[in-house]
C-alpha cells in the first residue's frame, strides 16, 4: 500500500475513534435501505413513491438518532468525565 492510502486509513480510524456513532449511523442507514428494498417486492397495494418516502424517513431517522447519541456521548466525555479526571489530578499535586 502506498503512504497516501495508509494516511487515509489512519485518518478514517482516527475519526471512528473520535466519534464511534458515525459508522453505526452509516451501517444502520445501509441496513434499513437494504431491508426496505428487499420488502419492496411484497409491498402490496402501496404506491412506489409512498414506499420510498417511508424508506427515506426511516433511514434518515436512524442517522439523526445516531448523530444525537454521538453528540450526547461527546458532551458526556467533554463536560462530565474529563473535568473529574482533571480535578483528581489537581488534588494529587
Secondary structure, 3 states (H helix, E strand, C coil): CCHHHHHHHHHHHHHHHHCCHHHHHHHHHHHHHHHHHHHHHHCCCCCHHHHHHHHHHHHHHHHHHHHHHHHHHHHHHHHHHHHHHHHHHHHHC
